């Protein structure tokens, strides 16, 4: 007697899809809903992991659309320090769906941003992107003007883009109850001053994340009806949690909420897709091989492995070999030419926190307890 499991392909069964293949050979993790052409403008935003996507698109010869180009005369290091060329606009890291909704609402003039500016040592900073312009600006007016430039860039990007790729990072968000806004970081950790009567932690639910994303897509498609969206979840764990839970439990909760919200939205909209970068890095077969020794930072090999799946799924024809890490702790180049490599993520040449300086929330580790040296 026939039943729904009788004719399922090998990819539908754990044993044949996951347990038996070599981890590097697991394929078919993503079937794109829509094509993304070589010349289709793609805009990117999201958590620190999302900063890798634009560079990978450029390296692949695709059209990553940067709507806020750096001024002439800056070195590459100066551009990076000031938040240029990381995302399609200079918002800095956008960790939550609520923060993305806020930026889009401001850019499309659905809401008006507060004019509050933080002062520190005679310099001025934007509360909504405190890591951008790390040296600050000379006056509050300069800060507000710089924000206006970014809001214009967001509107331009959404108007011109064919595809928005947004990487969800966190559910924990600090809300300013006085202004009714969402902050990217807890005030006092990176910049600003914490006020317990004003700054309140909210751990967003699946429903809240889904509503925020739905609002973003509705506003964006209001100015660009052809816009399609690819959602993904960052595999980078929480640096710290203010919920009182163990960091491992809080991370699992947060990522589960984000994954559920993104999946539900993708399941109900033909214009929204989900790409499994989270599963590719954190999945059982890979045994944490794509993390630095801090078990938080994704290695360059891990990023390359994620993007290999992305491009291979978009273009089923054979792709050039991309370096990936195997689960034994060595890195290599997989392809028809064989495997070559050096000591990898668990070996002696690995580095810790190589990308953490791009993650604003990495500063939270500073506030954690230090190891107690053994007694002599």
N, C-alpha and C positions, 0 to 999 in steps of 0.2 A: 504494500500500500504506500502510495506517495505521500510525503508530507513536506513542509517548507524547507527542511534541512537536507533533503535528498540530493539536490542538485546545486548546492552552494559551492562557490569556488574555494580554492585552498586558502585564500586570504581571509575567509570568514571563520576559520578554526584556529584556536590558539596554538595547537601543536604544529600545524603546517605553516602557519603565518608568522609565529613568534619563536616557539621553542626549538624547532629543527633547523631553520636557516642560520647561517653565520650572521651575527648582528649587523655587519656592514652590508649584507645582501638583502636585508628586509626592505621590501619595496611596496609600492602601492598604498602608502599611508594616506595619500591625498589624491582625490579625484576632483580637479577644479570644476566649479560650476560654470565658469565662463572663461573665455580666452583673455589673456593679457598680451597684447601684441608688443613687438619690439619698440614701436614708436608711441605706444599709449602712455600719456603722462600719468605717473604714479606718484602720489604724495604719501609720506610716512610720518607717523607721530607715535608717541607712547613712552614706555619706560626706557631705562638705559639700554636694555637688550635691543630695543627697536632701532637704536642708532646704527647697528650693523647692517640693517636691511638696505638703506639707501646706497651705502658703499658697494654692497654686493650687486645691486641692480646696475650701478654704473659699470662695475667690473665686467658684468655680463653683456654690456652694450645696450642695456635697456634705458628707457627715458625716465630717470628719477627727476622729478620736478622740484627744484629748489626755488621757492618764491621769495626768499630773503637772502640775497647774495651778500657776501661780506664786502665792505668798502675796500678800494684798492690800497695796496701798500702793506697789508697785514701778512705776516708769515703764516704758514699752516698752523703752527703752534698757537699763535695769537688768535687765529680764527677759531680754533677749537676751544681755547680758554674762554672766549666770549660767546660761545654757543652757536657759531655759524657752521654750516655744512654737516650738521648732525641729523637734523630733521628738516622737513620742507619749510619750516618757519621757526623762528627763534623763541619758542616757548620754554626751552629747556625740557627736562623730562616731564611727561604728563602720565602720572602713575595710575590715575583712576578715571573711570568713565565719567564721573561727575565733573572732574577738572576739564576733560575734553568738552563736555557739554557747555561748561562755563565759557571756555575760550571761544567756541563756535558762536554761542549766543552773543557774546560781546562783539565778535568780528562782524556778525550779520545784523548788529544793532537791534537784536531782540531784547537785550538787557544792556544796562550801562555799568561799566566797571567802577568801583570806588576809586577815588583819587588819593587814597592814603599812600604815603611813601615812608619807608623806614630810613632813619638817619643813623649813621655809625661812623665815628671818627671823622666827622666833617664831610663824609661822602654819603650818597643816597642810593637806595636799592629798591627794587620792585618786590613787594611781598609775594607776588604770584609767580615769580621766577627768580628767587634769591641767588641762584648760582650763575645766572647770566650776568655779564659785566661784573666779574669778581672783584674788581677794584672800585666798583661803584661809579656813579656819575656825579657831576659837579653841582647839580641843583635838582629839586623836585620836578621842575618843568622838563628837564632833560629826560628824566625817568619816564614821565608820562608821554613825552613825544616818542621815545623809543618804543614804548608799549603800543602807541598808535600805529607806528610803522609795522610792528608785528601783526597787529589786528588786520591791517590792510593786506599783509602778505597771506594771512590765513584765508581771507575772503577771496583773494586772487587765486590761491591754490585750489580751493574748493570749486571755484567757478571753472577753472581750466582742466581739472583732473578728470581722468577716466576711472581711476581706481584710487581708493584710500586704503592704506594698510595701517591698522591701529593695533598696537600691542598693549594688552591690559597687564598691569603690574601688581596692583594692590587693591584691597578692599578697605583697609584702615585709612581714614582720612580725617584731618583736623579741620573742623568747621569754625568759622568766625561768626558767632551768633549776633554780633553787633552789625555786621554788614550783610549777613546771610550768604557768605561766599565760602568756597572751599579753598584751602591753602595746600600747596604742594608738600610742605614740611611742617612739623610742629615748630612754632615760633620759639626762638631761644636755642635751637639745636644748630642751625646753620647761621641764621641771622634773626634779628628781631628779638622781642621779649615775650616770654610766655605769661599770659594772664588767665588763671584758672576760671575766672568768671566770664571770660570772653571766648576762650579757645577750648573747644569740646571735641573729644574723639567720637567718631561714628564708624562702626564697622559695617560697611554696606552689605545689604542682602542681595540675593539673586534678583529679586524683584526690583530693587533700587538700581542695580547695575543695568538690568535690561531696559528699564524706563529711561535711564540716562542715554544709553546707546540709541534707543528708538528716537528720542528727541534729537540727538545729533544727526541721525540719518534723515529725519524729516526736515530739519532746517537746511541741511546741506543739499538735499535733493530739491528743495525749494528754489535754489539758485542754479542747480545743475541736475536736470532730470536724468542724465545718462550716467551719473556717478554710481559706481559699484564699490563694495567694501569687502576687504578681507580682514577678518579678525583673527588674532592669535593671542596666546597667553605667554608671558615671560616665564622661562624656567628658572629665573634667579630667585632664590628664597628671600624671605624677609630678613633684613639685617637685625631688626629688633621689633618686638611687639609691645604695645602699651595696653593690651587687653588683660594681662595677668596670666595668660596661658603660656605653656612651654612654647618656645620659638618653633619647634618642629610641628607641634599641633596647630599653632596659629598659621604657619605657612601652608599646611595641608588644607586647613579650612579656607583660607583666602584663595588659594589657587583652585580649589574645588568650586567655590562660588563663581569665580570668573569663568572657569571652563563651562559650568552649567549655563550661565547667562549667555555666553558667546554661542554655545551650541544650540540653545533654544532659539536664539535670534536667527542663526543660520538655517535652522530647520524650517522656519516659518516664512522666510523671505528669499525669493529668487535672486535678489540683488545683493545678498550678503552670503559670504562663504567663510569657513573656518579652516585655517591652516594649522596643523598640529606641531608647532615648534616645541611646545611644552612636553608633549609625549615623546618626541624624538630625543630630547635630552634626558628626561627623567625616567623614561620607560625602563622596565625590568631588564631587558636584554643588554642595556648599555652599562649597567653596573657602576654608574656615576663616573665613567671614564671621561666624560666631557666636562668635568669640573676641575678647577684648580684645587690644590690641597686644602684651601679654606672651605671647600664643599659649597661654595656660593658662586664664584665667578666662573662663567662659561669660557672654556679655552678657545683660542682661535680655531683649533681643529673642530671643536664642537659647533662653532658658528658655521664653519665651512660645510660641515655635515648636514646641518639644518638647511642651508641654502642649496646644497646639492639636491636634496629632496624637492625643494621648491621649484627649481628650474627643470629638474628631470620630469616632474609632473606636468609642468606647463608645456614642455617639449619632449614628447616620448622618445624621440630619436636619441641615439647614444650621445652622452654629454662628455666633455673632457674630464679627465681624472681630477679629483679634488682631494687634498690631504684630509684624512680622517684619523681619529684615534681609535685603536682597537681596545678591547676590554682588558687587555693584559698590561696596559700602561705604556705602550709604544705608539709612536705616531708613524704614519706612512702614507704613501700615495697609492691608492687602489686603482687598478685599471689593467689594460692589456699588457703593460710593460712590467708588471710584477709589483713587488712591495719593497719600498726602501724607507728607512726611518731613523729617528734618533730617539733618545729617551724622552718620554712624553709626560702626561699629566701626573703620573705617580712616581716619576723618576727623579733623579737628582737635579736635573736642569730645569724642573718646573718652577714657575714663579707664582707667588701668592698675590691675589688682588690686582692682577695686571690691568683689569678694566674698571676696578672699583672706583677710581677717581672720577669716572663719568657718572656714577650712581650717586645722586645727591643724598639718598638715605644711608649710604655707607658711613656717613659721619656719625650715625647713631652708635656704631661700634665703639667709638671713643668713650661713650658713657657707660659701657659695660664693665664688669669687674675684671681686674687683671689677675693672671695666675699668681698664686702665692709660691715664692721660691722655697725649695725644700730646706729644712733646718739642717745646720751643720753641726 
